[in-house]
């Protein structure tokens, strides 16, 4: 897999940048920034993605590690949704048992 990423540098860079953008938006973004700050943050992330791209080309598993991080974030999101649905159904069941609506 490392050889394939080394032979396709544009795809590798785009994957790294996409992972960085998803992780930033899912974890660190609290609210929308003004447009100039948003552009500055994205430019800095592009520079950081280039640094990670160089490390990926030097045979470090950057994309694989970011993929594991994204999978763990999706598992957490799924667990949060499950708990939310479960608590919502639990409240409905207790309300019907006591006769409240």
WOJONOR-V551859 format. One record per residue. RES is the residue in three letters. SS is DSSP state (a for helix, b for strand, c for the rest). PSI is psi as a letter, one per 30 degrees, with the letter a starting at -180 (NA if undefined). NEAR is the number of other C-alpha atoms within 8 Angstrom. Layout:
res->RES ss->SS psi->PSI near->NEAR
res->RES ss->SS psi->PSI near->NEAR
This chain:
res->UNK ss->c psi->e near->4
res->UNK ss->a psi->e near->9
res->UNK ss->a psi->e near->6
res->UNK ss->a psi->e near->7
res->UNK ss->a psi->e near->12
res->UNK ss->a psi->e near->10
res->UNK ss->a psi->f near->6
res->UNK ss->c psi->i near->8
res->UNK ss->a psi->e near->8
res->UNK ss->a psi->e near->6
res->UNK ss->a psi->e near->8
res->UNK ss->a psi->e near->12
res->UNK ss->a psi->e near->11
res->UNK ss->a psi->e near->8
res->UNK ss->a psi->e near->9
res->UNK ss->a psi->e near->14
res->UNK ss->a psi->e near->11
res->UNK ss->a psi->e near->8
res->UNK ss->a psi->e near->12
res->UNK ss->a psi->e near->10
res->UNK ss->a psi->e near->9
res->UNK ss->a psi->e near->8
res->UNK ss->a psi->e near->10
res->UNK ss->a psi->e near->9
res->UNK ss->a psi->e near->8
res->UNK ss->a psi->e near->7
res->UNK ss->a psi->e near->6
res->UNK ss->a psi->f near->7
res->UNK ss->c psi->k near->8
res->UNK ss->c psi->e near->4
res->UNK ss->c psi->l near->4
res->UNK ss->c psi->k near->5
res->UNK ss->c psi->l near->6
res->UNK ss->c psi->l near->6
res->UNK ss->a psi->e near->6
res->UNK ss->a psi->e near->6
res->UNK ss->a psi->e near->8
res->UNK ss->a psi->e near->9
res->UNK ss->a psi->e near->8
res->UNK ss->a psi->e near->8
res->UNK ss->a psi->e near->8
res->UNK ss->a psi->e near->8
res->UNK ss->a psi->e near->8
res->UNK ss->a psi->e near->8
res->UNK ss->a psi->e near->11
res->UNK ss->a psi->e near->9
res->UNK ss->a psi->e near->8
res->UNK ss->a psi->e near->8
res->UNK ss->a psi->e near->12
res->UNK ss->a psi->e near->9
res->UNK ss->a psi->e near->8
res->UNK ss->a psi->e near->10
res->UNK ss->a psi->e near->12
res->UNK ss->a psi->e near->8
res->UNK ss->a psi->e near->10
res->UNK ss->a psi->e near->14
res->UNK ss->a psi->e near->10
res->UNK ss->c psi->g near->6
res->UNK ss->c psi->g near->7
res->UNK ss->c psi->k near->7
res->UNK ss->c psi->i near->8
res->UNK ss->a psi->e near->11
res->UNK ss->a psi->e near->11
res->UNK ss->a psi->e near->7
res->UNK ss->a psi->e near->8
res->UNK ss->a psi->e near->10
res->UNK ss->a psi->e near->9
res->UNK ss->a psi->e near->8
res->UNK ss->a psi->e near->8
res->UNK ss->a psi->e near->10
res->UNK ss->a psi->e near->8
res->UNK ss->a psi->e near->8
res->UNK ss->a psi->e near->8
res->UNK ss->a psi->e near->8
res->UNK ss->a psi->e near->8
res->UNK ss->a psi->e near->8
res->UNK ss->a psi->e near->8
res->UNK ss->a psi->e near->8
res->UNK ss->a psi->e near->8
res->UNK ss->a psi->e near->8
res->UNK ss->a psi->e near->8
res->UNK ss->a psi->e near->8
res->UNK ss->a psi->e near->8
res->UNK ss->a psi->e near->8
res->UNK ss->a psi->e near->8
res->UNK ss->a psi->e near->8
res->UNK ss->a psi->e near->8
res->UNK ss->a psi->e near->8
res->UNK ss->a psi->e near->8
res->UNK ss->a psi->e near->8
res->UNK ss->a psi->e near->8
res->UNK ss->a psi->e near->8
res->UNK ss->a psi->e near->8
res->UNK ss->a psi->e near->8
res->UNK ss->a psi->e near->10
res->UNK ss->a psi->e near->9
res->UNK ss->a psi->e near->7
res->UNK ss->a psi->f near->6
res->UNK ss->c psi->g near->6
res->UNK ss->c psi->l near->6
res->UNK ss->c psi->NA near->4
